[in-house]
Amino acid sequence: MIVRRLKEDILGTPNEVHAETKTWTSRRLLLKKDGMGFSFHDTLIHGGTETLIHYANHLEAVYCVEGEGELEEIESGVVHKISDGTMYALNGHEKHWLRATKTLRMICVFNPPLTGREDHDKDGVYPLLED
């Protein structure tokens, strides 16, 4: 069994990852090395920012538990409002902008699981890393 506490076990450790762009902070609770077949994250998208995201190598499901913002699908131009209680799943590797008007707190699951070192490249992609 794996038990981790955000404040005691993640904050201030290498599992608290800050984007180079300073637009988000990902608190990575489960990673590839944990052997669960997915990774699990508590992520902050900082208010007043926008992040280009294109998970070409991963599927992601996201559940917003706090904040306000929007997700804009680049290909279609469709904009989805994001707030507490909104879930979205990127099942087609959709390239999008994620904008936070008020800091968003998102619970995220990735498949394949992240190793913990990933950050978005210039195209918004996480590389597919091995441990």
Z-matrix of the N, CA and C atoms (Angstrom, degrees):
N
C 1 1.455
C 2 1.521 1 108.89
N 3 1.309 2 115.37 1 141.61
C 4 1.464 3 121.72 2 177.44
C 5 1.523 4 107.57 3 -112.50
N 6 1.325 5 116.45 4 126.63
C 7 1.461 6 121.86 5 175.32
C 8 1.520 7 107.09 6 -129.31
N 9 1.331 8 115.65 7 124.37
C 10 1.471 9 120.05 8 177.93
C 11 1.516 10 108.35 9 -135.07
N 12 1.314 11 115.19 10 144.68
C 13 1.460 12 122.27 11 177.73
C 14 1.523 13 108.54 12 -116.13
N 15 1.322 14 115.32 13 131.13
C 16 1.461 15 120.96 14 -175.76
C 17 1.527 16 111.38 15 -53.84
N 18 1.319 17 117.71 16 -55.48
C 19 1.467 18 120.99 17 -174.96
C 20 1.524 19 112.18 18 -67.11
N 21 1.317 20 117.17 19 -43.50
C 22 1.456 21 120.50 20 -173.47
C 23 1.533 22 113.77 21 -82.62
N 24 1.353 23 117.40 22 -32.35
C 25 1.461 24 120.09 23 -169.30
C 26 1.528 25 115.67 24 -113.01
N 27 1.335 26 118.31 25 -17.80
C 28 1.465 27 120.47 26 -172.25
C 29 1.527 28 112.61 27 -116.08
N 30 1.334 29 116.88 28 -50.17
C 31 1.470 30 119.76 29 -176.23
C 32 1.522 31 110.87 30 -59.33
N 33 1.333 32 115.30 31 132.17
C 34 1.464 33 120.91 32 178.75
C 35 1.514 34 114.87 33 79.64
N 36 1.332 35 117.12 34 7.82
C 37 1.473 36 121.40 35 178.29
C 38 1.528 37 108.76 36 -111.89
N 39 1.330 38 119.00 37 174.42
C 40 1.469 39 120.48 38 175.92
C 41 1.531 40 113.73 39 -60.86
N 42 1.334 41 118.76 40 -15.22
C 43 1.465 42 121.18 41 177.35
C 44 1.524 43 112.90 42 -82.19
N 45 1.333 44 117.36 43 -1.58
C 46 1.461 45 121.72 44 170.62
C 47 1.533 46 105.83 45 -102.14
N 48 1.334 47 115.52 46 102.60
C 49 1.456 48 121.89 47 -172.07
C 50 1.528 49 109.28 48 -105.28
N 51 1.337 50 115.56 49 130.69
C 52 1.466 51 122.23 50 177.91
C 53 1.524 52 108.61 51 -107.36
N 54 1.320 53 116.21 52 129.48
C 55 1.466 54 120.44 53 179.00
C 56 1.517 55 110.24 54 -61.23
N 57 1.314 56 114.81 55 143.80
C 58 1.460 57 119.51 56 175.06
C 59 1.525 58 110.68 57 -57.35
N 60 1.334 59 117.01 58 -33.40
C 61 1.465 60 122.39 59 179.61
C 62 1.527 61 112.90 60 -76.70
N 63 1.339 62 116.72 61 -9.18
C 64 1.463 63 124.05 62 -179.08
C 65 1.531 64 112.86 63 65.80
N 66 1.339 65 117.87 64 18.64
C 67 1.463 66 120.77 65 -179.64
C 68 1.524 67 112.85 66 -88.64
N 69 1.323 68 117.93 67 -18.25
C 70 1.458 69 121.04 68 -178.73
C 71 1.518 70 111.62 69 -148.83
N 72 1.332 71 114.26 70 160.33
C 73 1.453 72 123.57 71 172.96
C 74 1.519 73 107.13 72 -131.95
N 75 1.331 74 117.08 73 125.33
C 76 1.460 75 121.81 74 -178.18
C 77 1.524 76 109.23 75 -112.26
N 78 1.335 77 115.24 76 120.72
C 79 1.459 78 121.61 77 176.84
C 80 1.533 79 105.70 78 -98.37
N 81 1.314 80 116.06 79 104.90
C 82 1.461 81 123.02 80 -167.15
C 83 1.530 82 110.05 81 -93.58
N 84 1.325 83 114.37 82 103.64
C 85 1.464 84 122.12 83 -172.56
C 86 1.525 85 114.00 84 -85.60
N 87 1.323 86 116.95 85 -38.89
C 88 1.466 87 122.26 86 174.66
C 89 1.519 88 108.13 87 -127.99
N 90 1.320 89 116.68 88 135.98
C 91 1.458 90 122.03 89 -179.04
C 92 1.528 91 110.40 90 -128.76
N 93 1.312 92 115.62 91 174.53
C 94 1.457 93 121.67 92 -178.63
C 95 1.524 94 111.67 93 -51.14
N 96 1.330 95 117.25 94 -42.38
C 97 1.468 96 121.38 95 -177.08
C 98 1.525 97 112.95 96 -62.03
N 99 1.339 98 117.45 97 -16.81
C 100 1.461 99 120.73 98 179.09
C 101 1.530 100 112.74 99 -79.51
N 102 1.339 101 117.26 100 -11.05
C 103 1.456 102 121.57 101 172.29
C 104 1.516 103 116.55 102 72.24
N 105 1.318 104 117.97 103 24.26
C 106 1.465 105 121.09 104 -178.39
C 107 1.533 106 113.15 105 -90.49
N 108 1.334 107 117.82 106 -11.22
C 109 1.462 108 120.55 107 -178.75
C 110 1.512 109 113.66 108 86.93
N 111 1.319 110 117.96 109 -0.98
C 112 1.465 111 124.38 110 176.18
C 113 1.524 112 106.89 111 -153.57
N 114 1.325 113 116.52 112 165.21
C 115 1.465 114 120.02 113 171.55
C 116 1.522 115 108.23 114 -116.94
N 117 1.336 116 116.09 115 157.45
C 118 1.461 117 123.24 116 -171.30
C 119 1.527 118 108.16 117 -134.94
N 120 1.335 119 116.07 118 128.99
C 121 1.462 120 120.94 119 -170.25
C 122 1.526 121 111.43 120 -136.72
N 123 1.317 122 115.88 121 147.12
C 124 1.464 123 123.99 122 170.92
C 125 1.533 124 104.31 123 -112.86
N 126 1.340 125 116.02 124 106.42
C 127 1.461 126 121.03 125 -168.43
C 128 1.519 127 111.42 126 -117.00
N 129 1.331 128 115.73 127 138.59
C 130 1.462 129 122.58 128 173.30
C 131 1.527 130 108.41 129 -105.61
N 132 1.326 131 116.39 130 126.24
C 133 1.460 132 121.93 131 170.55
C 134 1.522 133 104.12 132 -102.73
N 135 1.312 134 117.01 133 111.48
C 136 1.454 135 121.72 134 -169.06
C 137 1.526 136 112.49 135 -68.47
N 138 1.330 137 115.26 136 136.86
C 139 1.458 138 122.28 137 -178.06
C 140 1.515 139 112.36 138 -55.51
N 141 1.334 140 115.38 139 141.55
C 142 1.456 141 121.21 140 178.89
C 143 1.522 142 114.18 141 79.99
N 144 1.331 143 117.17 142 13.41
C 145 1.470 144 120.11 143 -178.78
C 146 1.524 145 110.77 144 -118.60
N 147 1.331 146 114.69 145 164.04
C 148 1.460 147 121.53 146 170.05
C 149 1.521 148 107.48 147 -135.56
N 150 1.331 149 114.94 148 143.66
C 151 1.459 150 121.66 149 -177.12
C 152 1.517 151 108.70 150 -130.25
N 153 1.329 152 116.11 151 128.58
C 154 1.455 153 121.85 152 172.80
C 155 1.521 154 107.75 153 -80.74
N 156 1.349 155 116.15 154 126.56
C 157 1.461 156 120.70 155 -177.56
C 158 1.521 157 109.48 156 -132.32
N 159 1.331 158 114.69 157 134.01
C 160 1.463 159 120.79 158 174.95
C 161 1.522 160 107.54 159 -149.52
N 162 1.318 161 116.61 160 92.49
C 163 1.457 162 120.68 161 -178.74
C 164 1.520 163 109.48 162 -81.06
N 165 1.321 164 115.71 163 78.23
C 166 1.470 165 122.21 164 -179.26
C 167 1.525 166 111.50 165 -68.06
N 168 1.334 167 117.35 166 -23.88
C 169 1.465 168 122.11 167 -175.26
C 170 1.525 169 113.89 168 -110.04
N 171 1.327 170 117.64 169 -0.74
C 172 1.460 171 121.49 170 -173.63
C 173 1.527 172 110.68 171 -139.61
N 174 1.317 173 115.47 172 155.14
C 175 1.453 174 122.85 173 165.55
C 176 1.521 175 106.10 174 -102.91
N 177 1.340 176 116.54 175 146.31
C 178 1.460 177 119.76 176 -179.04
C 179 1.516 178 109.23 177 -139.92
N 180 1.331 179 115.58 178 139.16
C 181 1.456 180 122.80 179 168.60
C 182 1.518 181 107.10 180 -117.44
N 183 1.347 182 115.94 181 138.92
C 184 1.459 183 122.01 182 -173.66
C 185 1.530 184 109.13 183 -132.36
N 186 1.317 185 115.97 184 135.22
C 187 1.468 186 121.39 185 175.05
C 188 1.521 187 107.12 186 -125.47
N 189 1.329 188 116.88 187 120.41
C 190 1.459 189 121.97 188 179.81
C 191 1.526 190 109.50 189 -84.71
N 192 1.326 191 116.36 190 127.56
C 193 1.460 192 120.91 191 178.47
C 194 1.528 193 112.40 192 -111.40
N 195 1.344 194 116.57 193 -5.78
C 196 1.464 195 119.51 194 -178.59
C 197 1.520 196 109.35 195 -167.04
N 198 1.348 197 116.62 196 148.21
C 199 1.449 198 122.38 197 172.69
C 200 1.509 199 114.10 198 99.62
N 201 1.346 200 114.43 199 -174.83
C 202 1.456 201 121.70 200 -179.19
C 203 1.514 202 109.92 201 -144.03
N 204 1.329 203 115.08 202 144.60
C 205 1.448 204 120.10 203 177.56
C 206 1.511 205 110.43 204 -179.68
N 207 1.340 206 114.19 205 -159.71
C 208 1.464 207 119.64 206 179.61
C 209 1.513 208 110.05 207 -151.98
N 210 1.321 209 113.54 208 156.08
C 211 1.452 210 122.79 209 174.91
C 212 1.520 211 106.24 210 -119.26
N 213 1.331 212 117.04 211 125.23
C 214 1.462 213 121.69 212 177.80
C 215 1.514 214 109.52 213 -111.79
N 216 1.342 215 116.25 214 118.24
C 217 1.461 216 121.46 215 175.71
C 218 1.525 217 107.96 216 -73.70
N 219 1.318 218 117.47 217 119.98
C 220 1.462 219 121.22 218 -173.82
C 221 1.523 220 111.69 219 -66.61
N 222 1.314 221 118.47 220 -44.02
C 223 1.463 222 120.90 221 -176.27
C 224 1.531 223 112.53 222 -63.38
N 225 1.332 224 117.30 223 -43.57
C 226 1.465 225 120.92 224 -175.14
C 227 1.524 226 113.29 225 -98.15
N 228 1.326 227 117.66 226 -20.90
C 229 1.459 228 121.20 227 -175.14
C 230 1.518 229 113.57 228 79.69
N 231 1.327 230 118.25 229 1.05
C 232 1.462 231 122.18 230 179.38
C 233 1.525 232 109.14 231 -67.15
N 234 1.332 233 115.87 232 135.15
C 235 1.461 234 122.49 233 179.76
C 236 1.526 235 108.55 234 -113.87
N 237 1.336 236 115.78 235 130.60
C 238 1.463 237 122.50 236 178.51
C 239 1.526 238 107.98 237 -114.33
N 240 1.326 239 117.02 238 127.15
C 241 1.464 240 121.13 239 174.38
C 242 1.518 241 108.53 240 -72.05
N 243 1.330 242 116.56 241 139.34
C 244 1.459 243 122.56 242 -179.89
C 245 1.528 244 108.07 243 -120.74
N 246 1.312 245 116.44 244 129.53
C 247 1.465 246 121.84 245 175.22
C 248 1.525 247 108.18 246 -156.04
N 249 1.323 248 115.79 247 177.74
C 250 1.457 249 122.43 248 179.68
C 251 1.527 250 110.51 249 -47.77
N 252 1.324 251 116.80 250 123.98
C 253 1.457 252 121.82 251 178.63
C 254 1.514 253 114.80 252 97.14
N 255 1.340 254 118.02 253 -0.13
C 256 1.468 255 121.61 254 178.76
C 257 1.522 256 110.06 255 -90.67
N 258 1.344 257 116.21 256 134.52
C 259 1.452 258 122.64 257 173.73
C 260 1.518 259 107.67 258 -119.83
N 261 1.329 260 116.34 259 140.46
C 262 1.461 261 120.27 260 169.15
C 263 1.522 262 109.05 261 -140.51
N 264 1.327 263 114.94 262 150.39
C 265 1.457 264 121.35 263 -179.48
C 266 1.518 265 108.76 264 -128.05
N 267 1.301 266 115.91 265 126.77
C 268 1.463 267 122.79 266 179.38
C 269 1.522 268 108.19 267 -91.29
N 270 1.332 269 115.26 268 75.95
C 271 1.455 270 120.68 269 -174.96
C 272 1.522 271 113.05 270 -87.01
N 273 1.336 272 117.17 271 -6.13
C 274 1.458 273 121.56 272 179.54
C 275 1.517 274 112.82 273 -121.61
N 276 1.350 275 116.91 274 21.57
C 277 1.470 276 121.54 275 179.41
C 278 1.525 277 111.17 276 57.31
N 279 1.335 278 117.40 277 37.19
C 280 1.463 279 122.15 278 -175.81
C 281 1.536 280 111.71 279 -64.36
N 282 1.311 281 115.71 280 128.24
C 283 1.467 282 122.23 281 173.86
C 284 1.524 283 106.70 282 -78.84
N 285 1.341 284 116.66 283 132.66
C 286 1.467 285 119.40 284 -174.12
C 287 1.529 286 111.69 285 -154.64
N 288 1.313 287 113.35 286 163.27
C 289 1.456 288 121.94 287 169.79
C 290 1.520 289 107.06 288 -102.09
N 291 1.322 290 117.06 289 134.12
C 292 1.457 291 122.14 290 173.01
C 293 1.521 292 106.80 291 -113.77
N 294 1.334 293 115.36 292 117.78
C 295 1.465 294 121.44 293 -177.73
C 296 1.520 295 109.77 294 -117.04
N 297 1.324 296 115.74 295 133.62
C 298 1.465 297 121.32 296 178.60
C 299 1.522 298 109.21 297 -112.23
N 300 1.324 299 116.64 298 116.97
C 301 1.463 300 119.90 299 173.35
C 302 1.526 301 109.42 300 -83.00
N 303 1.330 302 116.84 301 -38.38
C 304 1.466 303 124.00 302 169.60
C 305 1.522 304 105.27 303 -123.95
N 306 1.317 305 117.78 304 141.86
C 307 1.464 306 120.75 305 -175.41
C 308 1.522 307 110.66 306 -45.66
N 309 1.335 308 114.63 307 126.48
C 310 1.460 309 122.44 308 178.19
C 311 1.522 310 108.89 309 -94.03
N 312 1.319 311 116.05 310 133.92
C 313 1.470 312 120.68 311 170.30
C 314 1.517 313 106.39 312 -109.13
N 315 1.331 314 115.36 313 118.64
C 316 1.448 315 122.57 314 -172.17
C 317 1.531 316 110.00 315 -121.77
N 318 1.329 317 115.53 316 136.87
C 319 1.457 318 121.79 317 173.01
C 320 1.525 319 105.54 318 -101.32
N 321 1.332 320 117.12 319 121.22
C 322 1.463 321 122.10 320 -169.42
C 323 1.526 322 111.15 321 -125.73
N 324 1.336 323 114.66 322 143.47
C 325 1.455 324 122.36 323 175.43
C 326 1.522 325 107.85 324 -125.38
N 327 1.339 326 116.92 325 132.63
C 328 1.469 327 122.40 326 179.50
C 329 1.525 328 111.01 327 -118.93
N 330 1.332 329 114.18 328 141.23
C 331 1.454 330 122.36 329 172.00
C 332 1.528 331 107.45 330 -138.18
N 333 1.337 332 120.20 331 124.87
C 334 1.448 333 125.53 332 -3.79
C 335 1.528 334 111.01 333 -64.53
N 336 1.317 335 116.53 334 160.83
C 337 1.465 336 120.12 335 -176.36
C 338 1.525 337 112.36 336 -66.52
N 339 1.321 338 114.61 337 150.42
C 340 1.467 339 120.69 338 175.27
C 341 1.526 340 109.98 339 -80.55
N 342 1.323 341 115.23 340 153.70
C 343 1.467 342 120.75 341 176.92
C 344 1.526 343 110.99 342 -84.20
N 345 1.333 344 116.45 343 -23.22
C 346 1.462 345 121.26 344 -178.84
C 347 1.512 346 113.12 345 114.42
N 348 1.319 347 118.25 346 -14.29
C 349 1.464 348 121.65 347 -177.07
C 350 1.524 349 113.21 348 -98.51
N 351 1.329 350 118.61 349 -4.66
C 352 1.460 351 121.85 350 -172.24
C 353 1.526 352 112.81 351 -68.38
N 354 1.341 353 114.40 352 145.35
C 355 1.463 354 124.24 353 169.27
C 356 1.522 355 105.55 354 -144.24
N 357 1.321 356 116.80 355 154.68
C 358 1.461 357 120.55 356 -178.79
C 359 1.527 358 110.83 357 -67.44
N 360 1.337 359 116.49 358 138.29
C 361 1.462 360 119.90 359 172.54
C 362 1.530 361 108.53 360 -84.46
N 363 1.324 362 118.03 361 -172.82
C 364 1.470 363 121.80 362 -175.71
C 365 1.522 364 112.69 363 -62.18
N 366 1.339 365 117.64 364 -20.67
C 367 1.462 366 122.37 365 178.94
C 368 1.523 367 112.46 366 -98.28
N 369 1.339 368 117.44 367 5.65
C 370 1.456 369 121.51 368 178.97
C 371 1.509 370 114.64 369 84.19
N 372 1.337 371 117.46 370 11.58
C 373 1.462 372 122.63 371 -174.22
C 374 1.530 373 110.45 372 -96.23
N 375 1.344 374 116.46 373 139.45
C 376 1.457 375 121.56 374 165.35
C 377 1.519 376 106.82 375 -87.27
N 378 1.325 377 118.31 376 131.63
C 379 1.472 378 119.10 377 175.03
C 380 1.523 379 110.03 378 -68.36
N 381 1.301 380 116.40 379 156.83
C 382 1.460 381 121.43 380 175.00
C 383 1.522 382 106.87 381 -88.72
N 384 1.339 383 116.40 382 100.27
C 385 1.469 384 122.13 383 -174.35
C 386 1.505 385 110.51 384 -99.34
N 387 1.308 386 115.66 385 149.56
C 388 1.459 387 123.25 386 170.81
C 389 1.528 388 107.00 387 -104.99
N 390 1.313 389 117.33 388 154.02
C 391 1.472 390 120.49 389 178.80
C 392 1.512 391 110.29 390 -61.80
